[in-house]
Amino acid sequence: MRFKPILLITMFLLAGLTPRADAFILINEILADPPSGIVGDANNDGETSSSQDEFVELFNAGPDAMDLSAWTLEDSLRIRHVFSEDSLMDSRGILVIFGGGTPQLSGIDWQLASSGALSLNNSSDTVILRDHDGNIIDQIGYSSEAGQDQSLTRSPEGELNPLIQHTLLDGADGLAYSAGFFVNPDESPADTPEDPVVPELSSFMYLSLGLLMLAKSRITRIAGIF
């Protein structure tokens, strides 16, 4: 019977400590497995590369322009990109971070991974966007569905929804990815989404369980003393 009150207290405390994103920059699309052949030349530099054509697309869903200077983009292993100075994103703007190459994309804002590569895992990975203070702005995980010669994208685009394979997106017509633009621009959200709570629910549950087991262990030791 002691266990349940401790669980409730732990969850209450964690809810208060869980940071809230104060920006609305979403990870909208991820290409971890560029298709082979010319169709896989996502950065349009004339060469298809399994590493350089990887990309992560961000979308500013908020009403104001945002400065991403010194923000970071990381995967489950380490930081892959530090945003350069004056990395401004207009409201409703899109920014694409490529693994490398020399992108030739007219009218599309892009940066190259500052580490030299994004190194996105095709089978499973987590992509995390942090602000300059280290707060998680958005994070999203994926599994083997990413290794199918196409990107994963929000559906509808620009909204806080799970990722789907790009070819399953309404109106995609077989398009494997859409770096820097929305396939359905008229369906992009008109209003700012509700504040996303980070970390993800799964991370919150794991942290709660760890603290709960620690609390249980301490209660057992105290009970043994008396």
Secondary structure as GFF3:
##gff-version 3
##sequence-region A 1 226
A	DSSP	alpha_helix	3	17	.	.	.	ID=ss1
A	DSSP	beta_strand	25	31	.	.	.	ID=ss2
A	DSSP	three_ten_helix	38	40	.	.	.	ID=ss3
A	DSSP	beta_strand	55	60	.	.	.	ID=ss4
A	DSSP	beta_strand	66	67	.	.	.	ID=ss5
A	DSSP	beta_strand	72	74	.	.	.	ID=ss6
A	DSSP	beta_strand	79	82	.	.	.	ID=ss7
A	DSSP	beta_strand	88	89	.	.	.	ID=ss8
A	DSSP	beta_strand	94	98	.	.	.	ID=ss9
A	DSSP	beta_strand	109	112	.	.	.	ID=ss10
A	DSSP	beta_strand	125	130	.	.	.	ID=ss11
A	DSSP	beta_strand	136	142	.	.	.	ID=ss12
A	DSSP	three_ten_helix	144	146	.	.	.	ID=ss13
A	DSSP	beta_strand	152	154	.	.	.	ID=ss14
A	DSSP	beta_strand	163	165	.	.	.	ID=ss15
A	DSSP	three_ten_helix	166	168	.	.	.	ID=ss16
A	DSSP	three_ten_helix	185	187	.	.	.	ID=ss17
A	DSSP	alpha_helix	201	225	.	.	.	ID=ss18
###
